[in-house]
Amino acid sequence: MDELLPKKPTHGPLAELAREDLDRLSADEVRLRITALETEIARCRARLTSATALRSEADQLFKRP
């Protein structure tokens, strides 16, 4: 059953980000990191909204009576 579930990525930028040692960062660097991550989250949410709207439009266009 476990083989059917998606595995957490063990490599790539997100995995590296999660493994990064935050203890070496100053408080200001942590604040900057949080701001950058919040900006990226907003960008991802905008993309998701756009993709969802596009899919909805396509579904309406090809909807069968």
PDBQT receptor file of N, H, CA, C and O in Angstrom, charges set to zero:
ATOM      1  N   MET A   1       0.818  -1.190   0.000  1.00  0.00    +0.000 N 
ATOM      2  CA  MET A   1       0.000   0.000   0.000  1.00  0.00    +0.000 C 
ATOM      3  C   MET A   1       0.866   1.260   0.000  1.00  0.00    +0.000 C 
ATOM      4  O   MET A   1       0.513   2.240  -0.657  1.00  0.00    +0.000 OA
ATOM      5  N   ASP A   2       1.986   1.258   0.717  1.00  0.00    +0.000 N 
ATOM      6  H   ASP A   2       2.273   0.462   1.251  1.00  0.00    +0.000 HD
ATOM      7  CA  ASP A   2       2.864   2.425   0.779  1.00  0.00    +0.000 C 
ATOM      8  C   ASP A   2       3.398   2.825  -0.592  1.00  0.00    +0.000 C 
ATOM      9  O   ASP A   2       3.642   4.005  -0.845  1.00  0.00    +0.000 OA
ATOM     10  N   GLU A   3       3.581   1.847  -1.479  1.00  0.00    +0.000 N 
ATOM     11  H   GLU A   3       3.383   0.888  -1.274  1.00  0.00    +0.000 HD
ATOM     12  CA  GLU A   3       4.121   2.163  -2.799  1.00  0.00    +0.000 C 
ATOM     13  C   GLU A   3       3.135   2.972  -3.639  1.00  0.00    +0.000 C 
ATOM     14  O   GLU A   3       3.533   3.578  -4.633  1.00  0.00    +0.000 OA
ATOM     15  N   LEU A   4       1.874   2.993  -3.263  1.00  0.00    +0.000 N 
ATOM     16  H   LEU A   4       1.551   2.500  -2.455  1.00  0.00    +0.000 HD
ATOM     17  CA  LEU A   4       0.869   3.763  -3.987  1.00  0.00    +0.000 C 
ATOM     18  C   LEU A   4       0.848   5.238  -3.579  1.00  0.00    +0.000 C 
ATOM     19  O   LEU A   4       0.368   6.087  -4.329  1.00  0.00    +0.000 OA
ATOM     20  N   LEU A   5       1.361   5.531  -2.407  1.00  0.00    +0.000 N 
ATOM     21  H   LEU A   5       1.751   4.841  -1.797  1.00  0.00    +0.000 HD
ATOM     22  CA  LEU A   5       1.362   6.900  -1.911  1.00  0.00    +0.000 C 
ATOM     23  C   LEU A   5       2.570   7.656  -2.440  1.00  0.00    +0.000 C 
ATOM     24  O   LEU A   5       3.655   7.087  -2.562  1.00  0.00    +0.000 OA
ATOM     25  N   PRO A   6       2.389   8.952  -2.760  1.00  0.00    +0.000 N 
ATOM     26  CA  PRO A   6       3.553   9.711  -3.227  1.00  0.00    +0.000 C 
ATOM     27  C   PRO A   6       4.583   9.838  -2.117  1.00  0.00    +0.000 C 
ATOM     28  O   PRO A   6       4.248  10.020  -0.947  1.00  0.00    +0.000 OA
ATOM     29  N   LYS A   7       5.820   9.739  -2.510  1.00  0.00    +0.000 N 
ATOM     30  H   LYS A   7       6.092   9.592  -3.461  1.00  0.00    +0.000 HD
ATOM     31  CA  LYS A   7       6.906   9.852  -1.542  1.00  0.00    +0.000 C 
ATOM     32  C   LYS A   7       7.329  11.307  -1.432  1.00  0.00    +0.000 C 
ATOM     33  O   LYS A   7       7.235  12.071  -2.393  1.00  0.00    +0.000 OA
ATOM     34  N   LYS A   8       7.794  11.679  -0.250  1.00  0.00    +0.000 N 
ATOM     35  H   LYS A   8       7.870  11.059   0.531  1.00  0.00    +0.000 HD
ATOM     36  CA  LYS A   8       8.325  13.029  -0.075  1.00  0.00    +0.000 C 
ATOM     37  C   LYS A   8       9.605  13.133  -0.886  1.00  0.00    +0.000 C 
ATOM     38  O   LYS A   8      10.424  12.214  -0.896  1.00  0.00    +0.000 OA
ATOM     39  N   PRO A   9       9.767  14.250  -1.561  1.00  0.00    +0.000 N 
ATOM     40  CA  PRO A   9      11.019  14.384  -2.324  1.00  0.00    +0.000 C 
ATOM     41  C   PRO A   9      12.218  14.438  -1.396  1.00  0.00    +0.000 C 
ATOM     42  O   PRO A   9      12.191  15.112  -0.366  1.00  0.00    +0.000 OA
ATOM     43  N   THR A  10      13.262  13.729  -1.765  1.00  0.00    +0.000 N 
ATOM     44  H   THR A  10      13.284  13.182  -2.601  1.00  0.00    +0.000 HD
ATOM     45  CA  THR A  10      14.480  13.715  -0.951  1.00  0.00    +0.000 C 
ATOM     46  C   THR A  10      15.560  14.583  -1.572  1.00  0.00    +0.000 C 
ATOM     47  O   THR A  10      16.649  14.732  -1.018  1.00  0.00    +0.000 OA
ATOM     48  N   HIS A  11      15.249  15.153  -2.723  1.00  0.00    +0.000 N 
ATOM     49  H   HIS A  11      14.364  15.032  -3.173  1.00  0.00    +0.000 HD
ATOM     50  CA  HIS A  11      16.196  16.040  -3.382  1.00  0.00    +0.000 C 
ATOM     51  C   HIS A  11      15.412  17.152  -4.070  1.00  0.00    +0.000 C 
ATOM     52  O   HIS A  11      14.184  17.102  -4.150  1.00  0.00    +0.000 OA
ATOM     53  N   GLY A  12      16.115  18.128  -4.552  1.00  0.00    +0.000 N 
ATOM     54  H   GLY A  12      17.112  18.169  -4.487  1.00  0.00    +0.000 HD
ATOM     55  CA  GLY A  12      15.464  19.260  -5.199  1.00  0.00    +0.000 C 
ATOM     56  C   GLY A  12      15.439  20.462  -4.275  1.00  0.00    +0.000 C 
ATOM     57  O   GLY A  12      15.779  20.360  -3.097  1.00  0.00    +0.000 OA
ATOM     58  N   PRO A  13      15.038  21.587  -4.812  1.00  0.00    +0.000 N 
ATOM     59  CA  PRO A  13      15.112  22.841  -4.058  1.00  0.00    +0.000 C 
ATOM     60  C   PRO A  13      14.272  22.855  -2.783  1.00  0.00    +0.000 C 
ATOM     61  O   PRO A  13      14.713  23.397  -1.770  1.00  0.00    +0.000 OA
ATOM     62  N   LEU A  14      13.090  22.279  -2.809  1.00  0.00    +0.000 N 
ATOM     63  H   LEU A  14      12.732  21.838  -3.633  1.00  0.00    +0.000 HD
ATOM     64  CA  LEU A  14      12.258  22.289  -1.601  1.00  0.00    +0.000 C 
ATOM     65  C   LEU A  14      12.839  21.412  -0.499  1.00  0.00    +0.000 C 
ATOM     66  O   LEU A  14      12.810  21.776   0.677  1.00  0.00    +0.000 OA
ATOM     67  N   ALA A  15      13.360  20.273  -0.881  1.00  0.00    +0.000 N 
ATOM     68  H   ALA A  15      13.384  19.978  -1.836  1.00  0.00    +0.000 HD
ATOM     69  CA  ALA A  15      13.974  19.386   0.104  1.00  0.00    +0.000 C 
ATOM     70  C   ALA A  15      15.226  20.037   0.702  1.00  0.00    +0.000 C 
ATOM     71  O   ALA A  15      15.476  19.950   1.904  1.00  0.00    +0.000 OA
ATOM     72  N   GLU A  16      16.000  20.683  -0.158  1.00  0.00    +0.000 N 
ATOM     73  H   GLU A  16      15.797  20.754  -1.134  1.00  0.00    +0.000 HD
ATOM     74  CA  GLU A  16      17.199  21.381   0.333  1.00  0.00    +0.000 C 
ATOM     75  C   GLU A  16      16.821  22.513   1.276  1.00  0.00    +0.000 C 
ATOM     76  O   GLU A  16      17.470  22.719   2.302  1.00  0.00    +0.000 OA
ATOM     77  N   LEU A  17      15.784  23.237   0.930  1.00  0.00    +0.000 N 
ATOM     78  H   LEU A  17      15.258  23.070   0.097  1.00  0.00    +0.000 HD
ATOM     79  CA  LEU A  17      15.321  24.341   1.762  1.00  0.00    +0.000 C 
ATOM     80  C   LEU A  17      14.910  23.840   3.142  1.00  0.00    +0.000 C 
ATOM     81  O   LEU A  17      15.225  24.472   4.150  1.00  0.00    +0.000 OA
ATOM     82  N   ALA A  18      14.221  22.725   3.191  1.00  0.00    +0.000 N 
ATOM     83  H   ALA A  18      13.966  22.212   2.372  1.00  0.00    +0.000 HD
ATOM     84  CA  ALA A  18      13.755  22.165   4.463  1.00  0.00    +0.000 C 
ATOM     85  C   ALA A  18      14.912  21.647   5.325  1.00  0.00    +0.000 C 
ATOM     86  O   ALA A  18      14.815  21.630   6.552  1.00  0.00    +0.000 OA
ATOM     87  N   ARG A  19      15.992  21.232   4.687  1.00  0.00    +0.000 N 
ATOM     88  H   ARG A  19      16.071  21.246   3.690  1.00  0.00    +0.000 HD
ATOM     89  CA  ARG A  19      17.135  20.703   5.438  1.00  0.00    +0.000 C 
ATOM     90  C   ARG A  19      18.123  21.773   5.871  1.00  0.00    +0.000 C 
ATOM     91  O   ARG A  19      19.006  21.509   6.687  1.00  0.00    +0.000 OA
ATOM     92  N   GLU A  20      17.983  22.973   5.333  1.00  0.00    +0.000 N 
ATOM     93  H   GLU A  20      17.266  23.188   4.670  1.00  0.00    +0.000 HD
ATOM     94  CA  GLU A  20      18.952  24.027   5.616  1.00  0.00    +0.000 C 
ATOM     95  C   GLU A  20      18.985  24.382   7.101  1.00  0.00    +0.000 C 
ATOM     96  O   GLU A  20      17.941  24.490   7.745  1.00  0.00    +0.000 OA
ATOM     97  N   ASP A  21      20.174  24.560   7.630  1.00  0.00    +0.000 N 
ATOM     98  H   ASP A  21      21.022  24.473   7.106  1.00  0.00    +0.000 HD
ATOM     99  CA  ASP A  21      20.373  24.883   9.037  1.00  0.00    +0.000 C 
ATOM    100  C   ASP A  21      20.042  26.353   9.277  1.00  0.00    +0.000 C 
ATOM    101  O   ASP A  21      20.763  27.235   8.813  1.00  0.00    +0.000 OA
ATOM    102  N   LEU A  22      18.969  26.616   9.992  1.00  0.00    +0.000 N 
ATOM    103  H   LEU A  22      18.384  25.899  10.370  1.00  0.00    +0.000 HD
ATOM    104  CA  LEU A  22      18.550  27.992  10.256  1.00  0.00    +0.000 C 
ATOM    105  C   LEU A  22      19.342  28.627  11.390  1.00  0.00    +0.000 C 
ATOM    106  O   LEU A  22      19.332  29.849  11.539  1.00  0.00    +0.000 OA
ATOM    107  N   ASP A  23      20.016  27.831  12.179  1.00  0.00    +0.000 N 
ATOM    108  H   ASP A  23      20.024  26.839  12.058  1.00  0.00    +0.000 HD
ATOM    109  CA  ASP A  23      20.788  28.355  13.308  1.00  0.00    +0.000 C 
ATOM    110  C   ASP A  23      21.920  29.281  12.866  1.00  0.00    +0.000 C 
ATOM    111  O   ASP A  23      22.358  30.136  13.636  1.00  0.00    +0.000 OA
ATOM    112  N   ARG A  24      22.382  29.119  11.664  1.00  0.00    +0.000 N 
ATOM    113  H   ARG A  24      22.026  28.425  11.038  1.00  0.00    +0.000 HD
ATOM    114  CA  ARG A  24      23.493  29.947  11.185  1.00  0.00    +0.000 C 
ATOM    115  C   ARG A  24      23.024  31.312  10.697  1.00  0.00    +0.000 C 
ATOM    116  O   ARG A  24      23.849  32.177  10.404  1.00  0.00    +0.000 OA
ATOM    117  N   LEU A  25      21.705  31.519  10.605  1.00  0.00    +0.000 N 
ATOM    118  H   LEU A  25      21.035  30.816  10.843  1.00  0.00    +0.000 HD
ATOM    119  CA  LEU A  25      21.153  32.777  10.110  1.00  0.00    +0.000 C 
ATOM    120  C   LEU A  25      20.899  33.758  11.250  1.00  0.00    +0.000 C 
ATOM    121  O   LEU A  25      20.519  33.371  12.355  1.00  0.00    +0.000 OA
ATOM    122  N   SER A  26      21.117  35.019  10.955  1.00  0.00    +0.000 N 
ATOM    123  H   SER A  26      21.426  35.333  10.058  1.00  0.00    +0.000 HD
ATOM    124  CA  SER A  26      20.789  36.062  11.933  1.00  0.00    +0.000 C 
ATOM    125  C   SER A  26      19.275  36.287  11.920  1.00  0.00    +0.000 C 
ATOM    126  O   SER A  26      18.567  35.798  11.040  1.00  0.00    +0.000 OA
ATOM    127  N   ALA A  27      18.802  37.031  12.905  1.00  0.00    +0.000 N 
ATOM    128  H   ALA A  27      19.377  37.428  13.620  1.00  0.00    +0.000 HD
ATOM    129  CA  ALA A  27      17.369  37.336  12.966  1.00  0.00    +0.000 C 
ATOM    130  C   ALA A  27      16.932  38.086  11.711  1.00  0.00    +0.000 C 
ATOM    131  O   ALA A  27      15.859  37.812  11.172  1.00  0.00    +0.000 OA
ATOM    132  N   ASP A  28      17.738  39.018  11.244  1.00  0.00    +0.000 N 
ATOM    133  H   ASP A  28      18.609  39.241  11.682  1.00  0.00    +0.000 HD
ATOM    134  CA  ASP A  28      17.401  39.767  10.033  1.00  0.00    +0.000 C 
ATOM    135  C   ASP A  28      17.343  38.849   8.807  1.00  0.00    +0.000 C 
ATOM    136  O   ASP A  28      16.472  38.998   7.950  1.00  0.00    +0.000 OA
ATOM    137  N   GLU A  29      18.272  37.906   8.738  1.00  0.00    +0.000 N 
ATOM    138  H   GLU A  29      18.979  37.784   9.435  1.00  0.00    +0.000 HD
ATOM    139  CA  GLU A  29      18.263  36.953   7.620  1.00  0.00    +0.000 C 
ATOM    140  C   GLU A  29      17.032  36.062   7.669  1.00  0.00    +0.000 C 
ATOM    141  O   GLU A  29      16.469  35.724   6.628  1.00  0.00    +0.000 OA
ATOM    142  N   VAL A  30      16.613  35.682   8.854  1.00  0.00    +0.000 N 
ATOM    143  H   VAL A  30      17.070  35.956   9.700  1.00  0.00    +0.000 HD
ATOM    144  CA  VAL A  30      15.404  34.862   8.989  1.00  0.00    +0.000 C 
ATOM    145  C   VAL A  30      14.183  35.667   8.545  1.00  0.00    +0.000 C 
ATOM    146  O   VAL A  30      13.309  35.143   7.855  1.00  0.00    +0.000 OA
ATOM    147  N   ARG A  31      14.125  36.940   8.940  1.00  0.00    +0.000 N 
ATOM    148  H   ARG A  31      14.835  37.365   9.501  1.00  0.00    +0.000 HD
ATOM    149  CA  ARG A  31      13.014  37.794   8.512  1.00  0.00    +0.000 C 
ATOM    150  C   ARG A  31      12.976  37.922   6.987  1.00  0.00    +0.000 C 
ATOM    151  O   ARG A  31      11.908  37.843   6.378  1.00  0.00    +0.000 OA
ATOM    152  N   LEU A  32      14.143  38.119   6.377  1.00  0.00    +0.000 N 
ATOM    153  H   LEU A  32      15.010  38.184   6.872  1.00  0.00    +0.000 HD
ATOM    154  CA  LEU A  32      14.216  38.210   4.921  1.00  0.00    +0.000 C 
ATOM    155  C   LEU A  32      13.777  36.909   4.264  1.00  0.00    +0.000 C 
ATOM    156  O   LEU A  32      13.088  36.917   3.244  1.00  0.00    +0.000 OA
ATOM    157  N   ARG A  33      14.177  35.807   4.853  1.00  0.00    +0.000 N 
ATOM    158  H   ARG A  33      14.737  35.801   5.682  1.00  0.00    +0.000 HD
ATOM    159  CA  ARG A  33      13.784  34.495   4.329  1.00  0.00    +0.000 C 
ATOM    160  C   ARG A  33      12.275  34.323   4.403  1.00  0.00    +0.000 C 
ATOM    161  O   ARG A  33      11.653  33.850   3.452  1.00  0.00    +0.000 OA
ATOM    162  N   ILE A  34      11.687  34.702   5.523  1.00  0.00    +0.000 N 
ATOM    163  H   ILE A  34      12.192  35.086   6.297  1.00  0.00    +0.000 HD
ATOM    164  CA  ILE A  34      10.235  34.588   5.690  1.00  0.00    +0.000 C 
ATOM    165  C   ILE A  34       9.524  35.450   4.644  1.00  0.00    +0.000 C 
ATOM    166  O   ILE A  34       8.552  35.008   4.030  1.00  0.00    +0.000 OA
ATOM    167  N   THR A  35      10.004  36.673   4.443  1.00  0.00    +0.000 N 
ATOM    168  H   THR A  35      10.793  37.032   4.942  1.00  0.00    +0.000 HD
ATOM    169  CA  THR A  35       9.410  37.556   3.439  1.00  0.00    +0.000 C 
ATOM    170  C   THR A  35       9.502  36.936   2.050  1.00  0.00    +0.000 C 
ATOM    171  O   THR A  35       8.536  36.964   1.287  1.00  0.00    +0.000 OA
ATOM    172  N   ALA A  36      10.659  36.380   1.725  1.00  0.00    +0.000 N 
ATOM    173  H   ALA A  36      11.444  36.358   2.345  1.00  0.00    +0.000 HD
ATOM    174  CA  ALA A  36      10.842  35.744   0.419  1.00  0.00    +0.000 C 
ATOM    175  C   ALA A  36       9.913  34.547   0.263  1.00  0.00    +0.000 C 
ATOM    176  O   ALA A  36       9.321  34.355  -0.798  1.00  0.00    +0.000 OA
ATOM    177  N   LEU A  37       9.784  33.746   1.310  1.00  0.00    +0.000 N 
ATOM    178  H   LEU A  37      10.265  33.903   2.172  1.00  0.00    +0.000 HD
ATOM    179  CA  LEU A  37       8.899  32.581   1.247  1.00  0.00    +0.000 C 
ATOM    180  C   LEU A  37       7.433  32.996   1.129  1.00  0.00    +0.000 C 
ATOM    181  O   LEU A  37       6.671  32.377   0.387  1.00  0.00    +0.000 OA
ATOM    182  N   GLU A  38       7.036  34.040   1.857  1.00  0.00    +0.000 N 
ATOM    183  H   GLU A  38       7.655  34.543   2.460  1.00  0.00    +0.000 HD
ATOM    184  CA  GLU A  38       5.656  34.527   1.763  1.00  0.00    +0.000 C 
ATOM    185  C   GLU A  38       5.368  35.059   0.355  1.00  0.00    +0.000 C 
ATOM    186  O   GLU A  38       4.271  34.872  -0.171  1.00  0.00    +0.000 OA
ATOM    187  N   THR A  39       6.349  35.717  -0.245  1.00  0.00    +0.000 N 
ATOM    188  H   THR A  39       7.240  35.869   0.182  1.00  0.00    +0.000 HD
ATOM    189  CA  THR A  39       6.203  36.197  -1.619  1.00  0.00    +0.000 C 
ATOM    190  C   THR A  39       6.040  35.022  -2.580  1.00  0.00    +0.000 C 
ATOM    191  O   THR A  39       5.211  35.067  -3.489  1.00  0.00    +0.000 OA
ATOM    192  N   GLU A  40       6.822  33.987  -2.378  1.00  0.00    +0.000 N 
ATOM    193  H   GLU A  40       7.496  33.951  -1.640  1.00  0.00    +0.000 HD
ATOM    194  CA  GLU A  40       6.729  32.799  -3.236  1.00  0.00    +0.000 C 
ATOM    195  C   GLU A  40       5.392  32.087  -3.041  1.00  0.00    +0.000 C 
ATOM    196  O   GLU A  40       4.810  31.593  -4.006  1.00  0.00    +0.000 OA
ATOM    197  N   ILE A  41       4.905  32.031  -1.813  1.00  0.00    +0.000 N 
ATOM    198  H   ILE A  41       5.378  32.432  -1.029  1.00  0.00    +0.000 HD
ATOM    199  CA  ILE A  41       3.600  31.426  -1.547  1.00  0.00    +0.000 C 
ATOM    200  C   ILE A  41       2.513  32.206  -2.280  1.00  0.00    +0.000 C 
ATOM    201  O   ILE A  41       1.625  31.606  -2.885  1.00  0.00    +0.000 OA
ATOM    202  N   ALA A  42       2.574  33.530  -2.232  1.00  0.00    +0.000 N 
ATOM    203  H   ALA A  42       3.296  34.017  -1.741  1.00  0.00    +0.000 HD
ATOM    204  CA  ALA A  42       1.595  34.362  -2.934  1.00  0.00    +0.000 C 
ATOM    205  C   ALA A  42       1.655  34.105  -4.443  1.00  0.00    +0.000 C 
ATOM    206  O   ALA A  42       0.620  34.033  -5.106  1.00  0.00    +0.000 OA
ATOM    207  N   ARG A  43       2.848  33.970  -4.971  1.00  0.00    +0.000 N 
ATOM    208  H   ARG A  43       3.689  34.029  -4.433  1.00  0.00    +0.000 HD
ATOM    209  CA  ARG A  43       3.023  33.688  -6.403  1.00  0.00    +0.000 C 
ATOM    210  C   ARG A  43       2.428  32.329  -6.765  1.00  0.00    +0.000 C 
ATOM    211  O   ARG A  43       1.776  32.187  -7.799  1.00  0.00    +0.000 OA
ATOM    212  N   CYS A  44       2.654  31.342  -5.919  1.00  0.00    +0.000 N 
ATOM    213  H   CYS A  44       3.184  31.457  -5.079  1.00  0.00    +0.000 HD
ATOM    214  CA  CYS A  44       2.093  30.005  -6.148  1.00  0.00    +0.000 C 
ATOM    215  C   CYS A  44       0.569  30.018  -6.067  1.00  0.00    +0.000 C 
ATOM    216  O   CYS A  44      -0.107  29.378  -6.872  1.00  0.00    +0.000 OA
ATOM    217  N   ARG A  45       0.033  30.747  -5.096  1.00  0.00    +0.000 N 
ATOM    218  H   ARG A  45       0.582  31.268  -4.442  1.00  0.00    +0.000 HD
ATOM    219  CA  ARG A  45      -1.425  30.843  -4.963  1.00  0.00    +0.000 C 
ATOM    220  C   ARG A  45      -2.045  31.522  -6.177  1.00  0.00    +0.000 C 
ATOM    221  O   ARG A  45      -3.107  31.111  -6.644  1.00  0.00    +0.000 OA
ATOM    222  N   ALA A  46      -1.385  32.563  -6.693  1.00  0.00    +0.000 N 
ATOM    223  H   ALA A  46      -0.522  32.897  -6.313  1.00  0.00    +0.000 HD
ATOM    224  CA  ALA A  46      -1.887  33.243  -7.886  1.00  0.00    +0.000 C 
ATOM    225  C   ALA A  46      -1.883  32.294  -9.075  1.00  0.00    +0.000 C 
ATOM    226  O   ALA A  46      -2.823  32.289  -9.871  1.00  0.00    +0.000 OA
ATOM    227  N   ARG A  47      -0.842  31.501  -9.198  1.00  0.00    +0.000 N 
ATOM    228  H   ARG A  47      -0.079  31.505  -8.552  1.00  0.00    +0.000 HD
ATOM    229  CA  ARG A  47      -0.766  30.526 -10.297  1.00  0.00    +0.000 C 
ATOM    230  C   ARG A  47      -1.858  29.475 -10.161  1.00  0.00    +0.000 C 
ATOM    231  O   ARG A  47      -2.482  29.089 -11.149  1.00  0.00    +0.000 OA
ATOM    232  N   LEU A  48      -2.086  29.016  -8.947  1.00  0.00    +0.000 N 
ATOM    233  H   LEU A  48      -1.579  29.328  -8.144  1.00  0.00    +0.000 HD
ATOM    234  CA  LEU A  48      -3.125  28.027  -8.698  1.00  0.00    +0.000 C 
ATOM    235  C   LEU A  48      -4.505  28.590  -9.037  1.00  0.00    +0.000 C 
ATOM    236  O   LEU A  48      -5.324  27.907  -9.651  1.00  0.00    +0.000 OA
ATOM    237  N   THR A  49      -4.757  29.823  -8.641  1.00  0.00    +0.000 N 
ATOM    238  H   THR A  49      -4.091  30.379  -8.142  1.00  0.00    +0.000 HD
ATOM    239  CA  THR A  49      -6.030  30.471  -8.951  1.00  0.00    +0.000 C 
ATOM    240  C   THR A  49      -6.212  30.586 -10.458  1.00  0.00    +0.000 C 
ATOM    241  O   THR A  49      -7.288  30.308 -10.987  1.00  0.00    +0.000 OA
ATOM    242  N   SER A  50      -5.156  30.995 -11.137  1.00  0.00    +0.000 N 
ATOM    243  H   SER A  50      -4.281  31.220 -10.707  1.00  0.00    +0.000 HD
ATOM    244  CA  SER A  50      -5.200  31.129 -12.589  1.00  0.00    +0.000 C 
ATOM    245  C   SER A  50      -5.465  29.778 -13.262  1.00  0.00    +0.000 C 
ATOM    246  O   SER A  50      -6.291  29.682 -14.170  1.00  0.00    +0.000 OA
ATOM    247  N   ALA A  51      -4.769  28.757 -12.818  1.00  0.00    +0.000 N 
ATOM    248  H   ALA A  51      -4.098  28.835 -12.081  1.00  0.00    +0.000 HD
ATOM    249  CA  ALA A  51      -4.937  27.427 -13.408  1.00  0.00    +0.000 C 
ATOM    250  C   ALA A  51      -6.341  26.892 -13.146  1.00  0.00    +0.000 C 
ATOM    251  O   ALA A  51      -6.942  26.269 -14.021  1.00  0.00    +0.000 OA
ATOM    252  N   THR A  52      -6.859  27.128 -11.964  1.00  0.00    +0.000 N 
ATOM    253  H   THR A  52      -6.371  27.634 -11.252  1.00  0.00    +0.000 HD
ATOM    254  CA  THR A  52      -8.191  26.661 -11.616  1.00  0.00    +0.000 C 
ATOM    255  C   THR A  52      -9.239  27.380 -12.462  1.00  0.00    +0.000 C 
ATOM    256  O   THR A  52     -10.183  26.758 -12.949  1.00  0.00    +0.000 OA
ATOM    257  N   ALA A  53      -9.071  28.686 -12.636  1.00  0.00    +0.000 N 
ATOM    258  H   ALA A  53      -8.304  29.191 -12.241  1.00  0.00    +0.000 HD
ATOM    259  CA  ALA A  53     -10.015  29.456 -13.450  1.00  0.00    +0.000 C 
ATOM    260  C   ALA A  53      -9.967  29.002 -14.900  1.00  0.00    +0.000 C 
ATOM    261  O   ALA A  53     -11.005  28.869 -15.548  1.00  0.00    +0.000 OA
ATOM    262  N   LEU A  54      -8.771  28.766 -15.406  1.00  0.00    +0.000 N 
ATOM    263  H   LEU A  54      -7.928  28.874 -14.880  1.00  0.00    +0.000 HD
ATOM    264  CA  LEU A  54      -8.624  28.305 -16.783  1.00  0.00    +0.000 C 
ATOM    265  C   LEU A  54      -9.291  26.948 -16.971  1.00  0.00    +0.000 C 
ATOM    266  O   LEU A  54      -9.962  26.709 -17.976  1.00  0.00    +0.000 OA
ATOM    267  N   ARG A  55      -9.105  26.075 -16.012  1.00  0.00    +0.000 N 
ATOM    268  H   ARG A  55      -8.560  26.268 -15.196  1.00  0.00    +0.000 HD
ATOM    269  CA  ARG A  55      -9.722  24.745 -16.096  1.00  0.00    +0.000 C 
ATOM    270  C   ARG A  55     -11.245  24.867 -16.073  1.00  0.00    +0.000 C 
ATOM    271  O   ARG A  55     -11.941  24.181 -16.822  1.00  0.00    +0.000 OA
ATOM    272  N   SER A  56     -11.751  25.735 -15.219  1.00  0.00    +0.000 N 
ATOM    273  H   SER A  56     -11.186  26.293 -14.611  1.00  0.00    +0.000 HD
ATOM    274  CA  SER A  56     -13.199  25.945 -15.118  1.00  0.00    +0.000 C 
ATOM    275  C   SER A  56     -13.755  26.483 -16.433  1.00  0.00    +0.000 C 
ATOM    276  O   SER A  56     -14.812  26.049 -16.890  1.00  0.00    +0.000 OA
ATOM    277  N   GLU A  57     -13.039  27.429 -17.037  1.00  0.00    +0.000 N 
ATOM    278  H   GLU A  57     -12.180  27.782 -16.665  1.00  0.00    +0.000 HD
ATOM    279  CA  GLU A  57     -13.464  27.982 -18.323  1.00  0.00    +0.000 C 
ATOM    280  C   GLU A  57     -13.478  26.905 -19.399  1.00  0.00    +0.000 C 
ATOM    281  O   GLU A  57     -14.407  26.837 -20.203  1.00  0.00    +0.000 OA
ATOM    282  N   ALA A  58     -12.460  26.076 -19.412  1.00  0.00    +0.000 N 
ATOM    283  H   ALA A  58     -11.706  26.131 -18.758  1.00  0.00    +0.000 HD
ATOM    284  CA  ALA A  58     -12.394  24.992 -20.398  1.00  0.00    +0.000 C 
ATOM    285  C   ALA A  58     -13.528  24.004 -20.175  1.00  0.00    +0.000 C 
ATOM    286  O   ALA A  58     -14.145  23.543 -21.136  1.00  0.00    +0.000 OA
ATOM    287  N   ASP A  59     -13.806  23.676 -18.930  1.00  0.00    +0.000 N 
ATOM    288  H   ASP A  59     -13.305  24.050 -18.150  1.00  0.00    +0.000 HD
ATOM    289  CA  ASP A  59     -14.901  22.757 -18.625  1.00  0.00    +0.000 C 
ATOM    290  C   ASP A  59     -16.226  23.329 -19.110  1.00  0.00    +0.000 C 
ATOM    291  O   ASP A  59     -17.054  22.595 -19.650  1.00  0.00    +0.000 OA
ATOM    292  N   GLN A  60     -16.437  24.623 -18.925  1.00  0.00    +0.000 N 
ATOM    293  H   GLN A  60     -15.765  25.219 -18.486  1.00  0.00    +0.000 HD
ATOM    294  CA  GLN A  60     -17.673  25.260 -19.378  1.00  0.00    +0.000 C 
ATOM    295  C   GLN A  60     -17.759  25.276 -20.896  1.00  0.00    +0.000 C 
ATOM    296  O   GLN A  60     -18.834  25.072 -21.460  1.00  0.00    +0.000 OA
ATOM    297  N   LEU A  61     -16.640  25.516 -21.557  1.00  0.00    +0.000 N 
ATOM    298  H   LEU A  61     -15.767  25.681 -21.098  1.00  0.00    +0.000 HD
ATOM    299  CA  LEU A  61     -16.613  25.576 -23.002  1.00  0.00    +0.000 C 
ATOM    300  C   LEU A  61     -16.958  24.223 -23.620  1.00  0.00    +0.000 C 
ATOM    301  O   LEU A  61     -17.676  24.157 -24.617  1.00  0.00    +0.000 OA
ATOM    302  N   PHE A  62     -16.453  23.163 -23.036  1.00  0.00    +0.000 N 
ATOM    303  H   PHE A  62     -15.870  23.216 -22.225  1.00  0.00    +0.000 HD
ATOM    304  CA  PHE A  62     -16.652  21.835 -23.608  1.00  0.00    +0.000 C 
ATOM    305  C   PHE A  62     -17.743  21.039 -22.899  1.00  0.00    +0.000 C 
ATOM    306  O   PHE A  62     -17.869  19.829 -23.090  1.00  0.00    +0.000 OA
ATOM    307  N   LYS A  63     -18.524  21.727 -22.086  1.00  0.00    +0.000 N 
ATOM    308  H   LYS A  63     -18.422  22.710 -21.931  1.00  0.00    +0.000 HD
ATOM    309  CA  LYS A  63     -19.610  21.082 -21.347  1.00  0.00    +0.000 C 
ATOM    310  C   LYS A  63     -20.664  20.579 -22.336  1.00  0.00    +0.000 C 
ATOM    311  O   LYS A  63     -21.065  21.288 -23.259  1.00  0.00    +0.000 OA
ATOM    312  N   ARG A  64     -21.088  19.366 -22.123  1.00  0.00    +0.000 N 
ATOM    313  H   ARG A  64     -20.762  18.790 -21.373  1.00  0.00    +0.000 HD
ATOM    314  CA  ARG A  64     -22.120  18.795 -22.984  1.00  0.00    +0.000 C 
ATOM    315  C   ARG A  64     -23.491  19.081 -22.386  1.00  0.00    +0.000 C 
ATOM    316  O   ARG A  64     -23.679  19.047 -21.170  1.00  0.00    +0.000 OA
ATOM    317  N   PRO A  65     -24.447  19.365 -23.275  1.00  0.00    +0.000 N 
ATOM    318  CA  PRO A  65     -25.812  19.652 -22.778  1.00  0.00    +0.000 C 
ATOM    319  C   PRO A  65     -26.480  18.473 -22.148  1.00  0.00    +0.000 C 
ATOM    320  O   PRO A  65     -27.620  18.578 -21.694  1.00  0.00    +0.000 OA
TER     321      PRO A  65
